[in-house]
Amino acid sequence: MSKFFKYFEYAYIVFALIFIGTAIYEYNISPNRSYMLFAMGIVAILMFFFKRRFRRRFEERNK
């Protein structure tokens, strides 16, 4: 089960890259939408680190 959560963490990084890439692409078209996409990318990166820290704590506690 731990491997599933480890791979799921990296999905947040993939989503962050997609959001940030789309934000850069759409910056000239719609700046307000691109700011929202940048924010979603930052939230996805923060979720990656949060989930990683939580999983490691959980693994250490179960040893």
N, CA, C and O atoms as a CHARMM CRD file, in Angstrom:
* protein
*
  252
    1    1 MET  N      0.82400  -1.19600   0.00000 PROA 1      0.00000
    2    1 MET  CA     0.00000   0.00000   0.00000 PROA 1      0.00000
    3    1 MET  C      0.86300   1.25300   0.00000 PROA 1      0.00000
    4    1 MET  O      0.47000   2.29200  -0.53100 PROA 1      0.00000
    5    2 SER  N      2.01800   1.14500   0.58900 PROA 2      0.00000
    6    2 SER  CA     2.91700   2.29300   0.67100 PROA 2      0.00000
    7    2 SER  C      3.40100   2.72900  -0.70800 PROA 2      0.00000
    8    2 SER  O      3.57600   3.92200  -0.96100 PROA 2      0.00000
    9    3 LYS  N      3.61900   1.76100  -1.59900 PROA 3      0.00000
   10    3 LYS  CA     4.07500   2.11300  -2.93600 PROA 3      0.00000
   11    3 LYS  C      3.01400   2.89900  -3.69300 PROA 3      0.00000
   12    3 LYS  O      3.33100   3.80600  -4.46300 PROA 3      0.00000
   13    4 PHE  N      1.75900   2.54700  -3.47000 PROA 4      0.00000
   14    4 PHE  CA     0.66800   3.27600  -4.11400 PROA 4      0.00000
   15    4 PHE  C      0.69900   4.74200  -3.71600 PROA 4      0.00000
   16    4 PHE  O      0.58100   5.62100  -4.57000 PROA 4      0.00000
   17    5 PHE  N      0.85900   5.01200  -2.41800 PROA 5      0.00000
   18    5 PHE  CA     0.88900   6.38900  -1.94500 PROA 5      0.00000
   19    5 PHE  C      2.12800   7.11800  -2.43600 PROA 5      0.00000
   20    5 PHE  O      2.08200   8.31900  -2.70100 PROA 5      0.00000
   21    6 LYS  N      3.23100   6.39900  -2.55800 PROA 6      0.00000
   22    6 LYS  CA     4.45600   7.02600  -3.05800 PROA 6      0.00000
   23    6 LYS  C      4.27900   7.47400  -4.50900 PROA 6      0.00000
   24    6 LYS  O      4.71000   8.56800  -4.87300 PROA 6      0.00000
   25    7 TYR  N      3.65700   6.64900  -5.33100 PROA 7      0.00000
   26    7 TYR  CA     3.42500   7.02900  -6.71900 PROA 7      0.00000
   27    7 TYR  C      2.38000   8.12800  -6.82100 PROA 7      0.00000
   28    7 TYR  O      2.47400   9.00200  -7.68200 PROA 7      0.00000
   29    8 PHE  N      1.38600   8.08400  -5.94400 PROA 8      0.00000
   30    8 PHE  CA     0.33300   9.08700  -5.95900 PROA 8      0.00000
   31    8 PHE  C      0.88500  10.47100  -5.61800 PROA 8      0.00000
   32    8 PHE  O      0.36700  11.48000  -6.09500 PROA 8      0.00000
   33    9 GLU  N      1.93400  10.52100  -4.79600 PROA 9      0.00000
   34    9 GLU  CA     2.57900  11.80100  -4.46900 PROA 9      0.00000
   35    9 GLU  C      3.09600  12.47300  -5.74100 PROA 9      0.00000
   36    9 GLU  O      2.94800  13.68300  -5.91600 PROA 9      0.00000
   37   10 TYR  N      3.68600  11.70000  -6.60200 PROA 10     0.00000
   38   10 TYR  CA     4.27900  12.26400  -7.80900 PROA 10     0.00000
   39   10 TYR  C      3.22000  12.73000  -8.80400 PROA 10     0.00000
   40   10 TYR  O      3.52100  13.51500  -9.70300 PROA 10     0.00000
   41   11 ALA  N      2.01000  12.26600  -8.65600 PROA 11     0.00000
   42   11 ALA  CA     0.92100  12.76700  -9.49900 PROA 11     0.00000
   43   11 ALA  C      0.70400  14.25400  -9.22900 PROA 11     0.00000
   44   11 ALA  O      0.35000  15.00500 -10.13800 PROA 11     0.00000
   45   12 TYR  N      0.91700  14.68300  -7.97800 PROA 12     0.00000
   46   12 TYR  CA     0.79700  16.10600  -7.65700 PROA 12     0.00000
   47   12 TYR  C      1.82500  16.93100  -8.42800 PROA 12     0.00000
   48   12 TYR  O      1.51800  18.03100  -8.88500 PROA 12     0.00000
   49   13 ILE  N      3.02400  16.41400  -8.57200 PROA 13     0.00000
   50   13 ILE  CA     4.05700  17.12500  -9.33900 PROA 13     0.00000
   51   13 ILE  C      3.65800  17.20100 -10.81200 PROA 13     0.00000
   52   13 ILE  O      3.84400  18.23400 -11.45500 PROA 13     0.00000
   53   14 VAL  N      3.11400  16.11400 -11.34200 PROA 14     0.00000
   54   14 VAL  CA     2.68000  16.10800 -12.74200 PROA 14     0.00000
   55   14 VAL  C      1.58500  17.14400 -12.95100 PROA 14     0.00000
   56   14 VAL  O      1.62100  17.90700 -13.91700 PROA 14     0.00000
   57   15 PHE  N      0.60600  17.17100 -12.04200 PROA 15     0.00000
   58   15 PHE  CA    -0.46800  18.16000 -12.15700 PROA 15     0.00000
   59   15 PHE  C      0.07600  19.57700 -12.03300 PROA 15     0.00000
   60   15 PHE  O     -0.37800  20.47900 -12.73700 PROA 15     0.00000
   61   16 ALA  N      1.03500  19.77900 -11.15300 PROA 16     0.00000
   62   16 ALA  CA     1.62500  21.11700 -10.98800 PROA 16     0.00000
   63   16 ALA  C      2.29700  21.55900 -12.28300 PROA 16     0.00000
   64   16 ALA  O      2.15400  22.70900 -12.69700 PROA 16     0.00000
   65   17 LEU  N      3.02300  20.65800 -12.91900 PROA 17     0.00000
   66   17 LEU  CA     3.66900  20.99800 -14.18400 PROA 17     0.00000
   67   17 LEU  C      2.64200  21.32700 -15.26800 PROA 17     0.00000
   68   17 LEU  O      2.83700  22.24400 -16.06600 PROA 17     0.00000
   69   18 ILE  N      1.55800  20.57200 -15.28400 PROA 18     0.00000
   70   18 ILE  CA     0.50600  20.84200 -16.26700 PROA 18     0.00000
   71   18 ILE  C     -0.12400  22.20700 -16.01000 PROA 18     0.00000
   72   18 ILE  O     -0.31200  22.99100 -16.94100 PROA 18     0.00000
   73   19 PHE  N     -0.45300  22.49500 -14.74500 PROA 19     0.00000
   74   19 PHE  CA    -1.05900  23.78400 -14.41100 PROA 19     0.00000
   75   19 PHE  C     -0.13600  24.94200 -14.74100 PROA 19     0.00000
   76   19 PHE  O     -0.57400  25.93500 -15.32200 PROA 19     0.00000
   77   20 ILE  N      1.12400  24.83000 -14.38200 PROA 20     0.00000
   78   20 ILE  CA     2.06900  25.91900 -14.62400 PROA 20     0.00000
   79   20 ILE  C      2.33400  26.08900 -16.11600 PROA 20     0.00000
   80   20 ILE  O      2.43000  27.21200 -16.60900 PROA 20     0.00000
   81   21 GLY  N      2.45300  24.97500 -16.83100 PROA 21     0.00000
   82   21 GLY  CA     2.64300  25.05600 -18.28200 PROA 21     0.00000
   83   21 GLY  C      1.46800  25.70700 -18.98100 PROA 21     0.00000
   84   21 GLY  O      1.64600  26.52800 -19.88000 PROA 21     0.00000
   85   22 THR  N      0.27300  25.34000 -18.56900 PROA 22     0.00000
   86   22 THR  CA    -0.92600  25.95300 -19.14300 PROA 22     0.00000
   87   22 THR  C     -1.00500  27.42900 -18.78500 PROA 22     0.00000
   88   22 THR  O     -1.42300  28.24500 -19.60700 PROA 22     0.00000
   89   23 ALA  N     -0.61200  27.77600 -17.57900 PROA 23     0.00000
   90   23 ALA  CA    -0.64100  29.17800 -17.15300 PROA 23     0.00000
   91   23 ALA  C      0.31900  30.02000 -17.98700 PROA 23     0.00000
   92   23 ALA  O     -0.01700  31.13800 -18.37700 PROA 23     0.00000
   93   24 ILE  N      1.49100  29.50100 -18.25600 PROA 24     0.00000
   94   24 ILE  CA     2.45700  30.22500 -19.08000 PROA 24     0.00000
   95   24 ILE  C      1.91800  30.38700 -20.50100 PROA 24     0.00000
   96   24 ILE  O      2.05200  31.44800 -21.11100 PROA 24     0.00000
   97   25 TYR  N      1.31200  29.32700 -21.01400 PROA 25     0.00000
   98   25 TYR  CA     0.76100  29.38000 -22.37400 PROA 25     0.00000
   99   25 TYR  C     -0.37400  30.39400 -22.48500 PROA 25     0.00000
  100   25 TYR  O     -0.47300  31.10600 -23.48400 PROA 25     0.00000
  101   26 GLU  N     -1.23300  30.46500 -21.46200 PROA 26     0.00000
  102   26 GLU  CA    -2.41200  31.31500 -21.52700 PROA 26     0.00000
  103   26 GLU  C     -2.20500  32.70700 -20.92600 PROA 26     0.00000
  104   26 GLU  O     -3.16400  33.47100 -20.82100 PROA 26     0.00000
  105   27 TYR  N     -1.00800  33.04600 -20.54000 PROA 27     0.00000
  106   27 TYR  CA    -0.78400  34.34000 -19.88700 PROA 27     0.00000
  107   27 TYR  C     -1.16200  35.51900 -20.78900 PROA 27     0.00000
  108   27 TYR  O     -1.77400  36.48000 -20.32400 PROA 27     0.00000
  109   28 ASN  N     -0.81100  35.45300 -22.04200 PROA 28     0.00000
  110   28 ASN  CA    -1.13700  36.55200 -22.96400 PROA 28     0.00000
  111   28 ASN  C     -2.61200  36.57200 -23.35700 PROA 28     0.00000
  112   28 ASN  O     -3.14500  37.62500 -23.70700 PROA 28     0.00000
  113   29 ILE  N     -3.26500  35.43300 -23.30400 PROA 29     0.00000
  114   29 ILE  CA    -4.67300  35.34100 -23.69500 PROA 29     0.00000
  115   29 ILE  C     -5.58100  35.82700 -22.56100 PROA 29     0.00000
  116   29 ILE  O     -6.45000  36.67500 -22.75900 PROA 29     0.00000
  117   30 SER  N     -5.35700  35.26800 -21.37100 PROA 30     0.00000
  118   30 SER  CA    -6.22800  35.59600 -20.24000 PROA 30     0.00000
  119   30 SER  C     -5.38600  35.61700 -18.95600 PROA 30     0.00000
  120   30 SER  O     -5.20400  34.57300 -18.33000 PROA 30     0.00000
  121   31 PRO  N     -4.87700  36.77200 -18.56000 PROA 31     0.00000
  122   31 PRO  CA    -4.02000  36.84700 -17.37500 PROA 31     0.00000
  123   31 PRO  C     -4.71300  36.39500 -16.08900 PROA 31     0.00000
  124   31 PRO  O     -4.08000  35.76500 -15.24200 PROA 31     0.00000
  125   32 ASN  N     -5.99800  36.70400 -15.93000 PROA 32     0.00000
  126   32 ASN  CA    -6.68900  36.30100 -14.70200 PROA 32     0.00000
  127   32 ASN  C     -6.75100  34.78400 -14.57000 PROA 32     0.00000
  128   32 ASN  O     -6.55500  34.24300 -13.48200 PROA 32     0.00000
  129   33 ARG  N     -7.02100  34.10800 -15.66300 PROA 33     0.00000
  130   33 ARG  CA    -7.06300  32.64500 -15.63100 PROA 33     0.00000
  131   33 ARG  C     -5.66800  32.07400 -15.36900 PROA 33     0.00000
  132   33 ARG  O     -5.52800  31.07400 -14.66600 PROA 33     0.00000
  133   34 SER  N     -4.65300  32.69900 -15.92600 PROA 34     0.00000
  134   34 SER  CA    -3.29500  32.18900 -15.71600 PROA 34     0.00000
  135   34 SER  C     -2.87100  32.34100 -14.25400 PROA 34     0.00000
  136   34 SER  O     -2.14100  31.49400 -13.73800 PROA 34     0.00000
  137   35 TYR  N     -3.31400  33.40000 -13.57900 PROA 35     0.00000
  138   35 TYR  CA    -2.99700  33.54500 -12.15400 PROA 35     0.00000
  139   35 TYR  C     -3.64300  32.42600 -11.34200 PROA 35     0.00000
  140   35 TYR  O     -3.04200  31.90400 -10.40300 PROA 35     0.00000
  141   36 MET  N     -4.85700  32.06700 -11.70500 PROA 36     0.00000
  142   36 MET  CA    -5.53600  30.97500 -11.01800 PROA 36     0.00000
  143   36 MET  C     -4.78900  29.65300 -11.24900 PROA 36     0.00000
  144   36 MET  O     -4.63900  28.84900 -10.32900 PROA 36     0.00000
  145   37 LEU  N     -4.32800  29.43900 -12.47300 PROA 37     0.00000
  146   37 LEU  CA    -3.59000  28.21600 -12.76700 PROA 37     0.00000
  147   37 LEU  C     -2.24700  28.17700 -12.04800 PROA 37     0.00000
  148   37 LEU  O     -1.82100  27.11700 -11.58900 PROA 37     0.00000
  149   38 PHE  N     -1.57000  29.33500 -11.94400 PROA 38     0.00000
  150   38 PHE  CA    -0.33400  29.39000 -11.16600 PROA 38     0.00000
  151   38 PHE  C     -0.60700  29.02400  -9.70700 PROA 38     0.00000
  152   38 PHE  O      0.15600  28.27900  -9.09200 PROA 38     0.00000
  153   39 ALA  N     -1.69000  29.55100  -9.16800 PROA 39     0.00000
  154   39 ALA  CA    -2.04500  29.25600  -7.77200 PROA 39     0.00000
  155   39 ALA  C     -2.33800  27.77100  -7.58900 PROA 39     0.00000
  156   39 ALA  O     -1.92900  27.17600  -6.59100 PROA 39     0.00000
  157   40 MET  N     -3.03600  27.17500  -8.53600 PROA 40     0.00000
  158   40 MET  CA    -3.31900  25.74200  -8.44800 PROA 40     0.00000
  159   40 MET  C     -2.03600  24.92300  -8.54700 PROA 40     0.00000
  160   40 MET  O     -1.91400  23.88600  -7.89500 PROA 40     0.00000
  161   41 GLY  N     -1.08800  25.37200  -9.35000 PROA 41     0.00000
  162   41 GLY  CA     0.20400  24.69500  -9.44400 PROA 41     0.00000
  163   41 GLY  C      0.97200  24.76300  -8.13500 PROA 41     0.00000
  164   41 GLY  O      1.59000  23.78400  -7.71800 PROA 41     0.00000
  165   42 ILE  N      0.93200  25.91600  -7.49200 PROA 42     0.00000
  166   42 ILE  CA     1.61200  26.07000  -6.20800 PROA 42     0.00000
  167   42 ILE  C      0.95200  25.19500  -5.14900 PROA 42     0.00000
  168   42 ILE  O      1.64100  24.57300  -4.34000 PROA 42     0.00000
  169   43 VAL  N     -0.37200  25.14300  -5.14900 PROA 43     0.00000
  170   43 VAL  CA    -1.08100  24.28300  -4.19900 PROA 43     0.00000
  171   43 VAL  C     -0.73300  22.81800  -4.44000 PROA 43     0.00000
  172   43 VAL  O     -0.57100  22.06100  -3.48200 PROA 43     0.00000
  173   44 ALA  N     -0.61600  22.41200  -5.67900 PROA 44     0.00000
  174   44 ALA  CA    -0.25300  21.02700  -5.99500 PROA 44     0.00000
  175   44 ALA  C      1.15300  20.71100  -5.48900 PROA 44     0.00000
  176   44 ALA  O      1.38600  19.61700  -4.97600 PROA 44     0.00000
  177   45 ILE  N      2.08000  21.63400  -5.62200 PROA 45     0.00000
  178   45 ILE  CA     3.44400  21.41800  -5.12100 PROA 45     0.00000
  179   45 ILE  C      3.43600  21.32400  -3.59400 PROA 45     0.00000
  180   45 ILE  O      4.11000  20.47200  -3.01500 PROA 45     0.00000
  181   46 LEU  N      2.67500  22.19700  -2.95300 PROA 46     0.00000
  182   46 LEU  CA     2.57500  22.13500  -1.49000 PROA 46     0.00000
  183   46 LEU  C      1.93600  20.82700  -1.03100 PROA 46     0.00000
  184   46 LEU  O      2.34200  20.26100  -0.01600 PROA 46     0.00000
  185   47 MET  N      0.95100  20.35000  -1.76300 PROA 47     0.00000
  186   47 MET  CA     0.32500  19.06500  -1.42300 PROA 47     0.00000
  187   47 MET  C      1.31300  17.91500  -1.57800 PROA 47     0.00000
  188   47 MET  O      1.27500  16.96100  -0.80200 PROA 47     0.00000
  189   48 PHE  N      2.19500  17.99400  -2.56700 PROA 48     0.00000
  190   48 PHE  CA     3.22400  16.96400  -2.72900 PROA 48     0.00000
  191   48 PHE  C      4.07900  16.87200  -1.47000 PROA 48     0.00000
  192   48 PHE  O      4.29700  15.78500  -0.93500 PROA 48     0.00000
  193   49 PHE  N      4.56400  18.02700  -1.00000 PROA 49     0.00000
  194   49 PHE  CA     5.42300  18.00300   0.18000 PROA 49     0.00000
  195   49 PHE  C      4.65200  17.60900   1.43800 PROA 49     0.00000
  196   49 PHE  O      5.19800  16.92600   2.30400 PROA 49     0.00000
  197   50 PHE  N      3.40200  18.02600   1.54800 PROA 50     0.00000
  198   50 PHE  CA     2.59000  17.66300   2.69800 PROA 50     0.00000
  199   50 PHE  C      2.34100  16.15800   2.72900 PROA 50     0.00000
  200   50 PHE  O      2.52400  15.52500   3.76800 PROA 50     0.00000
  201   51 LYS  N      1.93000  15.58400   1.61500 PROA 51     0.00000
  202   51 LYS  CA     1.65800  14.14800   1.54400 PROA 51     0.00000
  203   51 LYS  C      2.92700  13.33100   1.78600 PROA 51     0.00000
  204   51 LYS  O      2.88700  12.28200   2.43000 PROA 51     0.00000
  205   52 ARG  N      4.04300  13.81800   1.26900 PROA 52     0.00000
  206   52 ARG  CA     5.31900  13.11800   1.45400 PROA 52     0.00000
  207   52 ARG  C      5.70100  13.07800   2.92600 PROA 52     0.00000
  208   52 ARG  O      6.10400  12.03900   3.44900 PROA 52     0.00000
  209   53 ARG  N      5.56700  14.22100   3.58200 PROA 53     0.00000
  210   53 ARG  CA     5.89900  14.29100   5.00400 PROA 53     0.00000
  211   53 ARG  C      4.95200  13.42000   5.82700 PROA 53     0.00000
  212   53 ARG  O      5.39700  12.72600   6.74200 PROA 53     0.00000
  213   54 PHE  N      3.67000  13.44400   5.52000 PROA 54     0.00000
  214   54 PHE  CA     2.68800  12.65100   6.23600 PROA 54     0.00000
  215   54 PHE  C      2.95200  11.16000   6.05400 PROA 54     0.00000
  216   54 PHE  O      2.86200  10.39600   7.01500 PROA 54     0.00000
  217   55 ARG  N      3.28100  10.73200   4.81500 PROA 55     0.00000
  218   55 ARG  CA     3.56500   9.31400   4.55400 PROA 55     0.00000
  219   55 ARG  C      4.79100   8.84900   5.30200 PROA 55     0.00000
  220   55 ARG  O      4.79600   7.75200   5.86100 PROA 55     0.00000
  221   56 ARG  N      5.83500   9.66500   5.32200 PROA 56     0.00000
  222   56 ARG  CA     7.05900   9.29000   6.02700 PROA 56     0.00000
  223   56 ARG  C      6.82400   9.18800   7.53400 PROA 56     0.00000
  224   56 ARG  O      7.35300   8.28700   8.18500 PROA 56     0.00000
  225   57 ARG  N      6.04500  10.09300   8.08000 PROA 57     0.00000
  226   57 ARG  CA     5.69500  10.00300   9.50600 PROA 57     0.00000
  227   57 ARG  C      4.93000   8.73100   9.79600 PROA 57     0.00000
  228   57 ARG  O      5.18500   8.05500  10.79200 PROA 57     0.00000
  229   58 PHE  N      3.98800   8.40500   8.92100 PROA 58     0.00000
  230   58 PHE  CA     3.17400   7.20800   9.08300 PROA 58     0.00000
  231   58 PHE  C      4.05200   5.96400   9.02100 PROA 58     0.00000
  232   58 PHE  O      3.86100   5.04100   9.81300 PROA 58     0.00000
  233   59 GLU  N      5.02300   5.91900   8.08500 PROA 59     0.00000
  234   59 GLU  CA     5.91500   4.77000   7.97000 PROA 59     0.00000
  235   59 GLU  C      6.81100   4.64100   9.19000 PROA 59     0.00000
  236   59 GLU  O      7.04500   3.52900   9.66500 PROA 59     0.00000
  237   60 GLU  N      7.31500   5.74700   9.70300 PROA 60     0.00000
  238   60 GLU  CA     8.17300   5.71500  10.88900 PROA 60     0.00000
  239   60 GLU  C      7.39900   5.24300  12.11800 PROA 60     0.00000
  240   60 GLU  O      7.93800   4.52800  12.96300 PROA 60     0.00000
  241   61 ARG  N      6.15700   5.64000  12.20800 PROA 61     0.00000
  242   61 ARG  CA     5.34600   5.25000  13.35600 PROA 61     0.00000
  243   61 ARG  C      5.00900   3.76700  13.31400 PROA 61     0.00000
  244   61 ARG  O      4.85500   3.14200  14.36300 PROA 61     0.00000
  245   62 ASN  N      4.89200   3.19800  12.12900 PROA 62     0.00000
  246   62 ASN  CA     4.51900   1.78200  11.99600 PROA 62     0.00000
  247   62 ASN  C      5.69900   0.82600  12.01800 PROA 62     0.00000
  248   62 ASN  O      5.50100  -0.38200  11.89100 PROA 62     0.00000
  249   63 LYS  N      6.89600   1.31500  12.17100 PROA 63     0.00000
  250   63 LYS  CA     8.07000   0.42400  12.21600 PROA 63     0.00000
  251   63 LYS  C      8.15700  -0.30000  13.52900 PROA 63     0.00000
  252   63 LYS  O      9.07900  -1.08800  13.74000 PROA 63     0.00000
